[in-house]
Amino acid sequence: MEESLNVIEIKDISKRFKVYKKPFYRLLEPLCRKKLHDDYWALKNINISIKKGEAVGIVGENGAGKSTLLKLICGTLCPTDGSISVKGRILSLLELGTGFGPELTGIENIYHSAEMLGFPHSEVSSKIDSILEFADIGEYAHLPVKTYSSGMYVRLAFSLYACLDPDIYIVDEALSVGDVFFQQKCYARLKEMKASGATIVMVSHDPGPILGFCDRAILINKGQVVAESNPKTVLDMYQALRYEKAQTQTTVSQSSERVEFGIGNVILDKCYMSDESGIEKSIWKTCETCNLVIEMTSQTISDCCVGIQVRNKLGEILYGTNTHWLNKSICFHDNKLKCTYRFPINLGCGKYTLTVACAEDRATPVDIFFWKENALSFEVVSDKVMPEFDGMIYIPTEVN
């Protein structure tokens, strides 16, 4: 029964590319019957199942194999080994506007591109008004696309995809373009698609869409799946791997909700929040002043940079800073260091977490001594003294 719910089934997929040092080696190789290429395995033994109506985010560094995986799912590449089963009609937003003819008008390109994607003329005709309305490019729809600005080009391209109704959407960084208003419009449309039962597979380097939109996330590193879990946990692992790459002795550990990494020569002894009278607490009211105390030990480090991040329940970073940015020098004395951040709780009601880190005292540190996600959690509750407001951030506001 579980098998029948999967609209994408990837089993033991591997993809190899032949890399030639010189272009003519490709022609010479079959003639001389000698191997003149190097094998590059973009993906190795990938196994992924995606259910109908699920939104799955795929993350990883450039070159990890994410785009190759999407192209295999779409059928634009064939696997070297393994099998892929896809049930339903796919629409891939890999490169918006691919195939647009510069001499054709916007409307002509809509029909032409849709037919290339396998959508009949009659279906496109029934949706042409909604496509143009979504694009909101006015009379430019009747002009050649070579006259369009890059923003108008993107709006028309995404609008075509947004108003068609396939079973599966494949999105690869396509929504990182356009102005913020159009991006909001695009994500609202994707949420409608998901609500209607469409399956969505998304690649993005922006953690916001992965956290706020996806049901599940997959981390790919060096062509292999290294993590598959809820979006926040996977993104924490991704961040850890990014720092691990820049270091030689970094250790990364993961529990169900916590990721820690660093080269280990600084130990976080204690981290707590206290009010102005020194009483530790984890429940706060908006605009109360908090002291975040971080105590550390090191046998080898003299000075360092200490940073913090405040995250909401989705794992999105609401605010982050560090002692380097604040032009504050801090040092260990007798192998101990106590750093205190003081700030108002300008947050709305809800639960939050704090990430704490220690690194070299420089603009772009190479050595991360420790990084602790979810070092502690706290909650903000209603305060009837404060004016009501909406959202997660409190901004003191006056009206004249």
C-alpha positions as a LaTeX table, in Angstrom:
\begin{tabular}{lrrr}
\hline
Residue & $x$ (\AA) & $y$ (\AA) & $z$ (\AA) \\
\hline
Met1 & 0.00 & 0.00 & 0.00 \\
Glu2 & 2.86 & 2.36 & 0.91 \\
Glu3 & 4.47 & 1.70 & $-2.47$ \\
Ser4 & 1.37 & 2.82 & $-4.37$ \\
Leu5 & 1.38 & 6.22 & $-2.64$ \\
Asn6 & 4.83 & 7.07 & $-3.98$ \\
Val7 & 4.73 & 9.17 & $-7.14$ \\
Ile8 & 8.55 & 9.27 & $-7.35$ \\
Glu9 & 10.56 & 6.16 & $-6.56$ \\
Ile10 & 14.36 & 6.34 & $-6.92$ \\
Lys11 & 16.26 & 3.09 & $-6.40$ \\
Asp12 & 20.06 & 2.79 & $-6.30$ \\
Ile13 & 20.55 & 5.63 & $-8.78$ \\
Ser14 & 24.08 & 6.54 & $-9.83$ \\
Lys15 & 25.14 & 8.99 & $-12.52$ \\
Arg16 & 28.57 & 9.05 & $-14.14$ \\
Phe17 & 29.93 & 11.73 & $-16.45$ \\
Lys18 & 32.96 & 11.30 & $-18.69$ \\
Val19 & 35.41 & 14.17 & $-18.28$ \\
Tyr20 & 37.87 & 14.74 & $-21.13$ \\
Lys21 & 40.99 & 16.89 & $-20.67$ \\
Lys22 & 40.79 & 17.97 & $-24.32$ \\
Pro23 & 37.62 & 18.14 & $-26.46$ \\
Phe24 & 39.01 & 16.09 & $-29.36$ \\
Tyr25 & 39.73 & 13.18 & $-26.99$ \\
Arg26 & 36.00 & 12.44 & $-27.17$ \\
Leu27 & 36.33 & 11.67 & $-30.89$ \\
Leu28 & 39.74 & 10.03 & $-30.59$ \\
Glu29 & 38.77 & 7.62 & $-27.80$ \\
Pro30 & 36.68 & 5.14 & $-29.87$ \\
Leu31 & 39.26 & 5.19 & $-32.66$ \\
Cys32 & 42.29 & 4.38 & $-30.54$ \\
Arg33 & 40.28 & 2.06 & $-28.27$ \\
Lys34 & 41.91 & 3.56 & $-25.25$ \\
Lys35 & 40.33 & 5.29 & $-22.27$ \\
Leu36 & 40.98 & 9.02 & $-22.59$ \\
His37 & 38.56 & 10.27 & $-19.98$ \\
Asp38 & 38.19 & 10.42 & $-16.22$ \\
Asp39 & 35.02 & 9.15 & $-14.56$ \\
Tyr40 & 33.14 & 11.68 & $-12.45$ \\
Trp41 & 30.31 & 10.22 & $-10.36$ \\
Ala42 & 27.86 & 13.05 & $-9.73$ \\
Leu43 & 25.54 & 10.72 & $-7.79$ \\
Lys44 & 26.13 & 7.38 & $-6.08$ \\
Asn45 & 23.50 & 4.89 & $-4.87$ \\
Ile46 & 20.67 & 7.35 & $-4.26$ \\
Asn47 & 17.43 & 5.97 & $-2.80$ \\
Ile48 & 14.50 & 8.36 & $-2.34$ \\
Ser49 & 10.73 & 7.89 & $-2.18$ \\
Ile50 & 8.37 & 10.85 & $-2.50$ \\
Lys51 & 4.65 & 10.58 & $-1.81$ \\
Lys52 & 1.77 & 12.25 & $-3.61$ \\
Gly53 & 1.13 & 15.75 & $-2.27$ \\
Glu54 & 4.45 & 15.96 & $-0.45$ \\
Ala55 & 6.80 & 18.96 & $-0.65$ \\
Val56 & 10.43 & 17.87 & $-0.41$ \\
Gly57 & 13.43 & 20.20 & $-0.23$ \\
Ile58 & 16.87 & 19.14 & $-1.43$ \\
Val59 & 19.89 & 21.00 & $-0.05$ \\
Gly60 & 23.64 & 20.75 & $-0.49$ \\
Glu61 & 26.64 & 22.72 & $-1.67$ \\
Asn62 & 27.27 & 23.59 & $-5.30$ \\
Gly63 & 28.43 & 20.46 & $-7.09$ \\
Ala64 & 26.80 & 18.12 & $-4.58$ \\
Gly65 & 24.56 & 16.59 & $-7.28$ \\
Lys66 & 21.23 & 18.32 & $-6.60$ \\
Ser67 & 20.54 & 19.59 & $-10.11$ \\
Thr68 & 21.71 & 16.31 & $-11.63$ \\
Leu69 & 19.16 & 14.50 & $-9.46$ \\
Leu70 & 16.35 & 16.80 & $-10.61$ \\
Lys71 & 17.31 & 16.31 & $-14.26$ \\
Leu72 & 17.20 & 12.54 & $-13.76$ \\
Ile73 & 13.72 & 12.80 & $-12.25$ \\
Cys74 & 12.59 & 14.97 & $-15.18$ \\
Gly75 & 14.07 & 12.56 & $-17.71$ \\
Thr76 & 16.47 & 15.05 & $-19.30$ \\
Leu77 & 19.33 & 12.81 & $-18.12$ \\
Cys78 & 19.49 & 9.02 & $-17.98$ \\
Pro79 & 20.99 & 7.24 & $-14.96$ \\
Thr80 & 24.16 & 5.19 & $-15.31$ \\
Asp81 & 22.83 & 2.66 & $-12.79$ \\
Gly82 & 19.57 & 2.17 & $-10.94$ \\
Ser83 & 15.97 & 3.00 & $-11.80$ \\
Ile84 & 13.51 & 5.87 & $-11.47$ \\
Ser85 & 9.73 & 5.51 & $-11.47$ \\
Val86 & 7.62 & 8.66 & $-11.89$ \\
Lys87 & 3.82 & 8.53 & $-11.82$ \\
Gly88 & 2.18 & 11.63 & $-13.22$ \\
Arg89 & 2.87 & 14.57 & $-15.51$ \\
Ile90 & 5.96 & 16.61 & $-14.56$ \\
Leu91 & 6.56 & 20.31 & $-14.97$ \\
Ser92 & 10.16 & 21.35 & $-14.31$ \\
Leu93 & 11.09 & 24.90 & $-13.35$ \\
Leu94 & 14.79 & 24.26 & $-13.85$ \\
Glu95 & 15.60 & 27.17 & $-16.14$ \\
Leu96 & 12.77 & 29.65 & $-16.48$ \\
Gly97 & 12.13 & 30.76 & $-20.03$ \\
Thr98 & 14.19 & 28.06 & $-21.72$ \\
Gly99 & 12.96 & 27.81 & $-25.29$ \\
Phe100 & 11.44 & 31.30 & $-25.47$ \\
Gly101 & 11.86 & 32.73 & $-28.96$ \\
Pro102 & 13.09 & 36.34 & $-28.81$ \\
Glu103 & 11.16 & 37.31 & $-31.94$ \\
Leu104 & 7.88 & 35.80 & $-30.70$ \\
Thr105 & 5.44 & 37.78 & $-28.59$ \\
Gly106 & 4.75 & 36.86 & $-25.01$ \\
Ile107 & 1.46 & 35.19 & $-25.93$ \\
Glu108 & 3.07 & 33.28 & $-28.80$ \\
Asn109 & 5.80 & 32.05 & $-26.47$ \\
Ile110 & 3.20 & 30.85 & $-23.96$ \\
Tyr111 & 1.57 & 28.60 & $-26.56$ \\
His112 & 4.88 & 27.48 & $-28.05$ \\
Ser113 & 6.52 & 26.63 & $-24.70$ \\
Ala114 & 3.40 & 24.90 & $-23.35$ \\
Glu115 & 3.23 & 22.65 & $-26.42$ \\
Met116 & 6.90 & 21.78 & $-25.95$ \\
Leu117 & 6.05 & 20.79 & $-22.37$ \\
Gly118 & 3.28 & 18.51 & $-23.60$ \\
Phe119 & 0.23 & 20.67 & $-22.85$ \\
Pro120 & $-2.33$ & 20.78 & $-25.68$ \\
His121 & $-3.32$ & 24.06 & $-27.33$ \\
Ser122 & $-6.88$ & 23.81 & $-26.03$ \\
Glu123 & $-5.75$ & 23.52 & $-22.41$ \\
Val124 & $-3.47$ & 26.53 & $-22.74$ \\
Ser125 & $-6.26$ & 28.57 & $-24.38$ \\
Ser126 & $-8.48$ & 27.93 & $-21.38$ \\
Lys127 & $-5.77$ & 29.30 & $-19.07$ \\
Ile128 & $-4.30$ & 32.12 & $-21.16$ \\
Asp129 & $-6.19$ & 34.84 & $-19.27$ \\
Ser130 & $-5.03$ & 33.59 & $-15.86$ \\
Ile131 & $-1.44$ & 33.28 & $-17.14$ \\
Leu132 & $-1.39$ & 36.88 & $-18.36$ \\
Glu133 & $-3.10$ & 38.12 & $-15.20$ \\
Phe134 & $-0.48$ & 36.38 & $-13.05$ \\
Ala135 & 2.39 & 37.77 & $-15.16$ \\
Asp136 & 0.98 & 41.31 & $-14.95$ \\
Ile137 & 3.07 & 42.63 & $-17.86$ \\
Gly138 & 0.23 & 44.53 & $-19.53$ \\
Glu139 & 0.50 & 45.29 & $-23.25$ \\
Tyr140 & 3.99 & 43.79 & $-23.37$ \\
Ala141 & 2.27 & 40.42 & $-23.77$ \\
His142 & 1.70 & 41.41 & $-27.41$ \\
Leu143 & 5.32 & 42.48 & $-28.01$ \\
Pro144 & 8.40 & 40.33 & $-28.81$ \\
Val145 & 10.10 & 39.09 & $-25.65$ \\
Lys146 & 13.40 & 40.57 & $-26.87$ \\
Thr147 & 11.95 & 43.91 & $-25.75$ \\
Tyr148 & 11.35 & 42.64 & $-22.19$ \\
Ser149 & 13.38 & 43.50 & $-19.13$ \\
Ser150 & 14.85 & 40.50 & $-17.28$ \\
Gly151 & 12.17 & 40.89 & $-14.61$ \\
Met152 & 9.32 & 40.80 & $-17.14$ \\
Tyr153 & 10.87 & 37.78 & $-18.82$ \\
Val154 & 10.93 & 35.89 & $-15.52$ \\
Arg155 & 7.38 & 36.93 & $-14.65$ \\
Leu156 & 6.03 & 35.59 & $-17.93$ \\
Ala157 & 8.02 & 32.35 & $-17.66$ \\
Phe158 & 6.92 & 31.53 & $-14.12$ \\
Ser159 & 3.33 & 32.56 & $-14.81$ \\
Leu160 & 3.18 & 29.94 & $-17.56$ \\
Tyr161 & 4.31 & 27.25 & $-15.10$ \\
Ala162 & 2.17 & 28.59 & $-12.25$ \\
Cys163 & $-1.11$ & 28.34 & $-14.15$ \\
Leu164 & $-0.69$ & 24.89 & $-15.67$ \\
Asp165 & $-1.73$ & 21.87 & $-13.62$ \\
Pro166 & 0.73 & 18.96 & $-13.70$ \\
Asp167 & 0.97 & 16.33 & $-10.98$ \\
Ile168 & 4.60 & 17.03 & $-10.06$ \\
Tyr169 & 6.52 & 20.31 & $-9.92$ \\
Ile170 & 10.32 & 20.36 & $-9.99$ \\
Val171 & 11.83 & 23.67 & $-8.87$ \\
Asp172 & 15.57 & 24.46 & $-8.98$ \\
Glu173 & 16.39 & 27.92 & $-7.59$ \\
Ala174 & 13.91 & 29.33 & $-10.11$ \\
Leu175 & 12.21 & 31.50 & $-7.51$ \\
Ser176 & 15.36 & 33.32 & $-6.41$ \\
Val177 & 14.82 & 35.84 & $-9.21$ \\
Gly178 & 12.35 & 38.70 & $-9.54$ \\
Asp179 & 11.39 & 41.28 & $-6.94$ \\
Val180 & 10.24 & 40.36 & $-3.44$ \\
Phe181 & 6.56 & 40.98 & $-4.28$ \\
Phe182 & 6.65 & 38.56 & $-7.18$ \\
Gln183 & 8.50 & 35.98 & $-5.09$ \\
Gln184 & 5.76 & 36.18 & $-2.45$ \\
Lys185 & 3.18 & 35.73 & $-5.20$ \\
Cys186 & 5.03 & 32.69 & $-6.55$ \\
Tyr187 & 5.26 & 30.98 & $-3.18$ \\
Ala188 & 1.60 & 31.67 & $-2.49$ \\
Arg189 & 0.80 & 29.95 & $-5.79$ \\
Leu190 & 3.03 & 26.98 & $-4.90$ \\
Lys191 & 1.16 & 26.61 & $-1.62$ \\
Glu192 & $-2.10$ & 26.50 & $-3.57$ \\
Met193 & $-0.65$ & 23.82 & $-5.83$ \\
Lys194 & 0.42 & 21.77 & $-2.84$ \\
Ala195 & $-3.00$ & 22.15 & $-1.21$ \\
Ser196 & $-4.59$ & 20.85 & $-4.40$ \\
Gly197 & $-2.52$ & 17.65 & $-4.18$ \\
Ala198 & 0.50 & 18.45 & $-6.35$ \\
Thr199 & 3.86 & 16.96 & $-5.42$ \\
Ile200 & 6.71 & 19.49 & $-5.24$ \\
Val201 & 10.45 & 18.84 & $-5.24$ \\
Met202 & 12.50 & 21.97 & $-4.56$ \\
Val203 & 16.19 & 22.86 & $-4.56$ \\
Ser204 & 17.10 & 26.11 & $-2.84$ \\
His205 & 20.09 & 27.67 & $-1.11$ \\
Asp206 & 17.66 & 29.93 & 0.75 \\
Pro207 & 16.63 & 28.16 & 3.99 \\
Gly208 & 13.38 & 30.18 & 4.22 \\
Pro209 & 11.39 & 28.26 & 1.56 \\
Ile210 & 12.75 & 24.92 & 2.77 \\
Leu211 & 11.73 & 25.64 & 6.37 \\
Gly212 & 8.42 & 27.31 & 5.66 \\
Phe213 & 7.19 & 25.25 & 2.74 \\
Cys214 & 8.62 & 21.72 & 2.74 \\
Asp215 & 7.39 & 18.71 & 4.71 \\
Arg216 & 10.76 & 17.00 & 4.54 \\
Ala217 & 14.31 & 17.80 & 3.46 \\
Ile218 & 17.18 & 15.78 & 2.05 \\
Leu219 & 20.87 & 16.70 & 2.34 \\
Ile220 & 23.14 & 15.61 & $-0.50$ \\
Asn221 & 26.90 & 15.79 & $-0.10$ \\
Lys222 & 29.43 & 14.60 & $-2.67$ \\
Gly223 & 26.75 & 12.78 & $-4.63$ \\
Gln224 & 25.27 & 10.86 & $-1.70$ \\
Val225 & 22.30 & 11.30 & 0.63 \\
Val226 & 23.75 & 12.03 & 4.08 \\
Ala227 & 20.61 & 13.16 & 5.93 \\
Glu228 & 16.85 & 12.92 & 5.49 \\
Ser229 & 14.56 & 14.34 & 8.14 \\
Asn230 & 12.46 & 17.39 & 9.03 \\
Pro231 & 13.68 & 20.59 & 7.31 \\
Lys232 & 15.16 & 22.23 & 10.41 \\
Thr233 & 17.31 & 19.23 & 11.37 \\
Val234 & 18.56 & 18.79 & 7.81 \\
Leu235 & 19.41 & 22.48 & 7.41 \\
Asp236 & 21.31 & 22.38 & 10.70 \\
Met237 & 23.31 & 19.42 & 9.37 \\
Tyr238 & 23.92 & 21.30 & 6.12 \\
Gln239 & 25.29 & 24.27 & 8.04 \\
Ala240 & 27.54 & 21.95 & 10.02 \\
Leu241 & 28.91 & 20.38 & 6.85 \\
Arg242 & 29.65 & 23.78 & 5.35 \\
Tyr243 & 31.83 & 24.67 & 8.34 \\
Glu244 & 33.34 & 21.20 & 8.43 \\
Lys245 & 34.61 & 21.66 & 4.87 \\
Ala246 & 36.74 & 24.62 & 5.95 \\
Gln247 & 38.39 & 22.73 & 8.81 \\
Thr248 & 40.61 & 19.71 & 9.24 \\
Gln249 & 39.60 & 18.30 & 12.61 \\
Thr250 & 35.98 & 19.33 & 12.98 \\
Thr251 & 33.65 & 16.87 & 14.66 \\
Val252 & 29.94 & 16.92 & 13.87 \\
Ser253 & 27.33 & 15.26 & 16.08 \\
Gln254 & 23.57 & 15.14 & 15.77 \\
Ser255 & 20.79 & 14.26 & 18.19 \\
Ser256 & 17.10 & 14.34 & 17.31 \\
Glu257 & 16.87 & 18.14 & 17.60 \\
Arg258 & 20.42 & 19.40 & 18.16 \\
Val259 & 23.46 & 19.81 & 15.97 \\
Glu260 & 26.90 & 20.57 & 17.42 \\
Phe261 & 30.23 & 20.97 & 15.66 \\
Gly262 & 33.64 & 22.57 & 16.04 \\
Ile263 & 37.31 & 21.70 & 16.44 \\
Gly264 & 36.78 & 21.24 & 20.16 \\
Asn265 & 39.43 & 23.39 & 21.88 \\
Val266 & 36.80 & 25.56 & 23.58 \\
Ile267 & 34.19 & 24.03 & 25.89 \\
Leu268 & 30.81 & 25.63 & 26.50 \\
Asp269 & 30.35 & 25.25 & 30.27 \\
Lys270 & 27.09 & 27.09 & 30.75 \\
Cys271 & 24.56 & 29.16 & 28.85 \\
Tyr272 & 21.52 & 30.76 & 30.46 \\
Met273 & 19.18 & 33.76 & 30.34 \\
Ser274 & 18.59 & 35.94 & 33.39 \\
Asp275 & 16.69 & 39.09 & 34.20 \\
Glu276 & 18.23 & 42.32 & 35.46 \\
Ser277 & 18.25 & 41.04 & 39.04 \\
Gly278 & 20.22 & 37.95 & 37.99 \\
Ile279 & 17.37 & 35.44 & 38.26 \\
Glu280 & 17.51 & 32.75 & 35.58 \\
Lys281 & 14.29 & 32.36 & 33.61 \\
Ser282 & 13.00 & 30.92 & 30.34 \\
Ile283 & 9.61 & 32.67 & 30.10 \\
Trp284 & 9.64 & 36.33 & 29.11 \\
Lys285 & 7.31 & 39.18 & 28.25 \\
Thr286 & 7.79 & 41.44 & 25.26 \\
Cys287 & 10.35 & 44.24 & 25.88 \\
Glu288 & 11.73 & 42.74 & 29.09 \\
Thr289 & 15.50 & 43.11 & 29.24 \\
Cys290 & 17.43 & 39.86 & 29.09 \\
Asn291 & 21.01 & 38.98 & 30.00 \\
Leu292 & 22.29 & 36.03 & 27.99 \\
Val293 & 25.29 & 34.62 & 29.85 \\
Ile294 & 27.80 & 32.36 & 28.07 \\
Glu295 & 30.58 & 30.71 & 30.11 \\
Met296 & 33.43 & 28.85 & 28.41 \\
Thr297 & 36.73 & 27.10 & 29.17 \\
Ser298 & 39.82 & 26.74 & 26.98 \\
Gln299 & 43.34 & 25.52 & 27.68 \\
Thr300 & 44.78 & 26.82 & 24.40 \\
Ile301 & 42.84 & 29.90 & 23.21 \\
Ser302 & 43.50 & 33.44 & 24.45 \\
Asp303 & 41.01 & 35.59 & 22.49 \\
Cys304 & 37.97 & 34.70 & 20.40 \\
Cys305 & 34.68 & 35.83 & 18.92 \\
Val306 & 31.37 & 34.74 & 20.47 \\
Gly307 & 28.19 & 34.84 & 18.41 \\
Ile308 & 24.49 & 34.19 & 18.90 \\
Gln309 & 21.43 & 33.57 & 16.74 \\
Val310 & 17.77 & 33.80 & 17.71 \\
Arg311 & 15.53 & 31.40 & 15.77 \\
Asn312 & 11.79 & 30.88 & 15.64 \\
Lys313 & 10.07 & 27.48 & 15.92 \\
Leu314 & 10.65 & 26.85 & 12.20 \\
Gly315 & 14.38 & 27.37 & 12.63 \\
Glu316 & 14.45 & 30.65 & 10.71 \\
Ile317 & 17.08 & 33.11 & 11.92 \\
Leu318 & 15.38 & 36.22 & 13.28 \\
Tyr319 & 18.55 & 37.91 & 14.45 \\
Gly320 & 22.23 & 37.14 & 14.78 \\
Thr321 & 25.30 & 39.03 & 15.93 \\
Asn322 & 28.75 & 38.44 & 17.38 \\
Thr323 & 31.38 & 40.24 & 19.41 \\
His324 & 33.49 & 40.98 & 16.31 \\
Trp325 & 30.64 & 42.81 & 14.59 \\
Leu326 & 29.98 & 44.69 & 17.83 \\
Asn327 & 33.69 & 45.71 & 18.06 \\
Lys328 & 34.01 & 44.04 & 21.43 \\
Ser329 & 37.28 & 42.25 & 22.25 \\
Ile330 & 36.99 & 39.38 & 24.71 \\
Cys331 & 39.72 & 37.18 & 26.19 \\
Phe332 & 40.15 & 34.13 & 28.38 \\
His333 & 41.57 & 34.70 & 31.86 \\
Asp334 & 42.87 & 31.69 & 33.77 \\
Asn335 & 41.35 & 29.54 & 30.99 \\
Lys336 & 37.88 & 30.96 & 31.68 \\
Leu337 & 35.70 & 33.42 & 29.79 \\
Lys338 & 32.30 & 34.85 & 30.63 \\
Cys339 & 30.47 & 36.78 & 27.90 \\
Thr340 & 27.15 & 38.52 & 28.57 \\
Tyr341 & 24.80 & 39.80 & 25.88 \\
Arg342 & 22.16 & 42.27 & 27.05 \\
Phe343 & 19.11 & 42.98 & 24.87 \\
Pro344 & 15.34 & 43.58 & 25.03 \\
Ile345 & 13.00 & 40.73 & 24.15 \\
Asn346 & 11.42 & 42.49 & 21.16 \\
Leu347 & 9.53 & 39.38 & 20.10 \\
Gly348 & 5.93 & 38.30 & 19.77 \\
Cys349 & 4.32 & 35.44 & 21.66 \\
Gly350 & 5.83 & 32.07 & 20.83 \\
Lys351 & 8.73 & 29.71 & 21.40 \\
Tyr352 & 12.29 & 30.47 & 20.32 \\
Thr353 & 15.76 & 28.95 & 20.45 \\
Leu354 & 19.26 & 30.38 & 20.78 \\
Thr355 & 22.32 & 29.18 & 18.88 \\
Val356 & 25.70 & 29.93 & 20.47 \\
Ala357 & 29.09 & 29.77 & 18.75 \\
Cys358 & 32.72 & 30.58 & 19.38 \\
Ala359 & 35.32 & 31.18 & 16.67 \\
Glu360 & 38.43 & 33.11 & 15.72 \\
Asp361 & 38.13 & 36.85 & 16.25 \\
Arg362 & 38.16 & 37.83 & 12.59 \\
Ala363 & 35.66 & 38.87 & 9.93 \\
Thr364 & 35.71 & 35.48 & 8.20 \\
Pro365 & 36.86 & 32.87 & 10.72 \\
Val366 & 38.35 & 29.62 & 9.48 \\
Asp367 & 38.43 & 27.85 & 12.83 \\
Ile368 & 35.06 & 27.32 & 14.51 \\
Phe369 & 35.83 & 26.32 & 18.09 \\
Phe370 & 32.26 & 25.25 & 18.76 \\
Trp371 & 28.82 & 25.80 & 17.31 \\
Lys372 & 25.79 & 24.66 & 19.26 \\
Glu373 & 22.35 & 24.79 & 17.71 \\
Asn374 & 19.48 & 25.05 & 20.20 \\
Ala375 & 21.82 & 25.79 & 23.09 \\
Leu376 & 18.71 & 26.82 & 25.01 \\
Ser377 & 15.06 & 27.62 & 24.40 \\
Phe378 & 12.75 & 30.29 & 25.76 \\
Glu379 & 9.16 & 31.42 & 25.42 \\
Val380 & 7.54 & 34.83 & 25.07 \\
Val381 & 4.06 & 35.19 & 26.57 \\
Ser382 & 1.38 & 37.87 & 26.42 \\
Asp383 & 1.95 & 41.13 & 28.22 \\
Lys384 & $-1.24$ & 43.19 & 28.50 \\
Val385 & 0.82 & 46.30 & 29.28 \\
Met386 & 2.27 & 46.31 & 25.75 \\
Pro387 & 0.14 & 47.31 & 22.74 \\
Glu388 & $-1.08$ & 44.43 & 20.61 \\
Phe389 & 0.84 & 43.66 & 17.42 \\
Asp390 & 1.06 & 40.99 & 14.76 \\
Gly391 & 4.10 & 38.97 & 13.71 \\
Met392 & 7.24 & 37.73 & 15.46 \\
Ile393 & 9.18 & 41.00 & 15.84 \\
Tyr394 & 8.15 & 43.96 & 17.99 \\
Ile395 & 9.07 & 47.33 & 16.45 \\
Pro396 & 8.26 & 50.33 & 18.69 \\
Thr397 & 6.02 & 52.51 & 16.55 \\
Glu398 & 4.58 & 56.00 & 16.88 \\
Val399 & 1.64 & 57.50 & 14.98 \\
Asn400 & 1.30 & 61.28 & 14.41 \\
\hline
\end{tabular}
